[in-house]
Structure formats: C-alpha cells, structure tokens
Amino acid sequence: MNMMYPSSSFTLTRYHSGSRSYTKMSFPVHCGSYHIIETRSHIFHFNLNHEIIRARSKGSDWGHPHEWLKRTAGNDWVYYSTGGYAGVFEAIGEYYLPNFRYPTNNILGGTPFKLPDVTELVDGWYDMVAALLPASQDDDQHRFIKSVLRNTPSLLQAKGEKLHDIIGGVVSVLPPDARHVDYNVIPLTISRGCLYKCRFCKVKNSTPYRELPAAEIDHQLISLKELYGCDLTNYNSLFLGEHDALQADPRLLVQTVERALTGLGLTHSAIDGGNVFLFGSVFSFLGADPGLFHALDRLPGKIFINIGLESADQQTLDRLGKPISAQNVKEAFARMLNINKTYPSIEVTANFIMEDDLPESHYPSVLALIRDSLVRNCPKGTIYFSPLRFAQPSRSRLFEFNRLKVASRLPTYLYTIQRL
Ligand code: SF4
C-alpha cells in the first residue's frame, strides 16, 4: 500500500516501499518499508512502530540534498554526509560518511552537529511534527501524527536503554562489515568480554570472557522480538556480540544463529538476503574446528567474521599491549585466506592498526601479508585499517592509508568505530 495524502502543509505517505536490498549507490538508498511526512521545509521518515528514523532539511543551508540524519535503535543520531571529498568510497567502501556525536576514530568528516540546521532538527523534530497536527486533512493523518507523537524523545531514549538492558549494555563497537547493511543489525549477545584486554583498546570492558547460557540467549531473543515489534520486518541482519562470539562453544554458536534467524524472522524480512556479523580473536579463530565453518556455511545468508590482527610485527604488538605473537597473526592471516577460498558464504575480514608513531617495522610487516603473501588480487577478505586516535580527523593519516590501499591485494578500507 502506498498512498499520498496532499494537504496544504504536508504530505503523508504510508508504508512506502523502499529498496529491497542494500546497494552501494552514490545517492541515498533507503531500504525496507517506512512512513514519510514531507513538509515544505523537511522530510521525516518513521519506522513501522511510528518512531522517527531519518530526517533532513530541504533548506538551502542544509549541506546537500543527499545528506541525512539517521536515528539508530540505540537512540544515537548519526549525520550521513557526502564527505565533500571525492575519495569517500575508496576510503570507507561506502558513498556516505557517518558523523557521530560521540568520539570515534574517524579520520574523515567534519562537525555537522555544530550546524544550526542539524541541531534544530535533532532537538526540534518532535515540535515540528506536533505543529502539523492542526493541519491534518483527515482521520488517517490525524491518527498517524498522534501515534508518532506518543513516541516522544524521552520515550525513544528509554527504548534505546531498554535495548541495552536486554543485551547487557551498549554495543561499544560494531564489526566494520556491518557497513554492508548500513549498521542496521539486531544485536544479540552470546558472550561477554574478550580474551586479551589489550592496552591500546578503547572499546573493551573489564568483564572476563564468559559465554552466556542458552536460556539467557533465548530470553534475549524473546525480549528483542517484543522490543522491535512491527519493525522487525525491516531487519535482515544479526550482530552476535560481544567482542569474541567465535570463542563460544561451536554448537551454541550455530544453534544461536539458527534460532535468531528464525525467531526474529530475519530470513523473510522486507529486505532481501540475510547476514550474521561477529567478531573473533586470533586464538578463537586459530582454535576453531573446521566443522564449525562447514556448519556456518550451510546456514542461510552470509556470515562475516572480523578478526583484530592489529600488526604482524612483535615490537608493535608489544607496544599495543596485545598478548599474542607475530607468528599467531601470520597463521591467522593464512587461515583467513584459506577459509575465504573454501566457504562461499563466509567472509573473514581483518583489522590492522594505523597510527603515526608506531615502530617502523609495523607497516612492512602488514604489507608482507596483504601484498606480498598473495600472487594476485583477491575480492574476499577485506582489510580494515583502524586509526588509534579518537576525535582527530587527519589528512596525513588518510595519505598513509591510501598508500597501503594501493599496495594491498585485498579490498582495503578504513574502520570507523560505530556503536549501537
Ligand atoms: S582489541 Fe579486542 S581483544 Fe583486545 S581489548 Fe579490545 S575488544 Fe578485547
């Protein structure tokens, strides 16, 4: 159903059918089913629970008609800019550049949240929509706006907190591969903490690694289903948290993915395909039985496993406080290439650290893997370079990244830390 309601001051389009698949285009492509209110000055998008999910101004002071504000399920506003820089796609693999209100390791981007048009929309969208109520032309418009107004900013904040309560806290970092679905993932925690507690890491917590009992995971699934409600149909992807889901018992891991895909309806969503994103560590990846990859490969959709390798240089690993050896990293990299070649539905990707003042041996050690260990270019096994410093955009680090990207025989992008 796609109906337009003209009125003197706004139009309402209910159940607009957006794209059925995530595609990388140089203009915004919005997926799934959503409602649209358009006024002379703004466009607002609402999900199927009538919660605001996107907005933009149509004014001349707005950065670009392709730029949007997005509200995440964790109730963060993210500003999608075109970047004002032709190389955004080459740098991050997407045509948009996400800008956040919290500190991240972004080396591109500006400060859109300081622009009056942006702050007015983030702080004022509710009043703008409320002001439309008297101009409703019929009962349907009136009912829809009343329903949107029930989802007040404080209720949306409470709902974001409820999500965090269900899964055991804020997702401090999503895997970089989640960019393929615009970070629209349902988070489900299978284990907490991580193995290493690396000194350099800004997203870790102090929780010792522990796997959750199946009953606790099932309880999360029930609560998530209730929380996302009607809008579940707009999700086709799962993030299996927290920092090292691959370390969980293989039977629990496969069973959890199966239960989540069916229980949350991710395989028959309004968006084609299905994806599972998770992190692994060098030890969990090296220790994983081949049977696990066979089982994961047979599941519906694609599986993306992201491993933090950081460096193949011992001096750098020691300086980072990462308690693994350069030899472990080389073995994990070799296994990554092998798994990617063997299993069509699985892509293992890897992260390396990028910083100005690392030991000189760091970049040669990385190039020995991503350039010299491959005889030809390979489309699978994306490499992400993760800047260490937060809140410090830097063109010189971008220059360094471009040098590495040109040399790499694998798809190579920057990793921007994004939370949920
Ligand atoms: S980099 Fe990964 S393993 Fe190391 S502390 Fe951070 S989350 Fe844990």
Residues whose N, C-alpha, C, O or C-beta is under 5 A from the ligand:
A	BS01	SF4	C194 L195 Y196 K197 C198 C201 K204 H243 G308
